[in-house]
Amino acid sequence: MTAPDPEPGKRTTLRVELAPRTIALLVLVVAGAWIALELSTVLIVITVALVMVGTLDPLVGWLERRGVRRGRALALVFLVITLVLAAAMLLTIPPLVSQLLHLIEDAPAGRDRLVELLGPYEWAKPIVKSLQAVPVDDLVMQAGTALVGYSSDIVMMLGYGVTTLFLAIYLLIDPEKSWALLYTVVPRNHHVKLARILLELKVIVGGYMRGQLITSVSIGVFVFVLLTAFQVDDALALAVFAAVTDIIPFVGGYIASAPCIAAVSSYGSGVMIIMTAIMVLYQEFESRILVPRVYGRVLRLPSSVVLVALLVGGTLMGVLGALLALPIAAGLRMIVRELRVELPGEGHTDAITIARDEKVEHIFERLTEGATAQESSVIAGKLAQQLKENEKAGATPSDEMPAVRTSDDTGRA
């Protein structure tokens, strides 16, 4: 049955009312978005520090389980990382500087040879004009001027880097006290969910670092084999440089390509063009095939989501945004799943999962009765770990309760 049409000439009004709760929610969302934009640098520092914590904490824990005190284990891990970075810099920087100086010295002659090679072709005239307009004679002076112009930004980035490093160290020295602050501001009935989220975040960061290791090793081996085939000196140093710069999304591979192309400049323009084509083809293979498959597998993300996340992160925050896009995307997906948020198009949470969550909350409330926030965080972490192990073993909710109670009562005692 349809509503009768309004009488001709009679004006109708549509009244929209917003509940006070809806208005308050909108205000909070807008305020939160504004605060996030204003504190974007702080949030980036915290995010990078948490990624470092998730990467290094398993190594520190592995040393602890072998009898090394946490402070010494942390110092040993940072010492090894410092030595590895120093060795990589000593191995790569001298050859790169040599290649750069050689390239600058030969730039005018190389440009003339390329102009002479392309000159007879009609289609190459725009390229020839562009090459002739490049002031290669003043390349060193222009590079120095640009470096001075960016010096303040470089100092600022170093300052943020040092701050991030020390924040990660503080979080790693005593993680229980560090996480206790977070547990203090979260209602106790959500502590187990928080512990599961933190546990899964460690898995995500570990998977991201494993994926990065796979892609870096892949380009390092590829560059080493390629340069060895061309009988280029310092092939190992350039391969290490390629592996390190591959960490930078989108542009890292192309940065690695520059010294490889410069290394074959003595063979002539034809070989340089071939080397350029090979490196470009490898970058296409890595960005279109290798990265989506590797990161999609270790982060449990569809390949399409990996590509979209990289594009969104790069567009919003440049290189750093692309670098953090994948762990953030995987983390958000995991948080939505752990909080049982029902997304459009997905079914309702099954009754078994709801019953298990309620039982776990009941167990946690009994175990943490009268406990401090720090003790509560420890118990929640052990409970989340036990639940994860039981889920892998296919345990039912009725089987989980005794195992969890025994584990946590022992740990608390």
SULTAHU-V721902 format. One record per helix or strand of 3 or more residues. SS is the DSSP state (h for helix, s for strand). FROM is the first residue (numbers start at 1). LEN is the number of residues. If there is no record, write none. Layout:
SS|FROM|LEN + SS|FROM|LEN
//
This chain:
h|20|19 + h|40|25 + h|70|50 + h|125|9 + h|136|14 + h|151|23 + h|175|11 + h|188|42 + h|235|11 + h|252|12 + h|265|3 + h|269|30 + h|303|36 + h|351|17 + h|373|20 + h|397|16
//
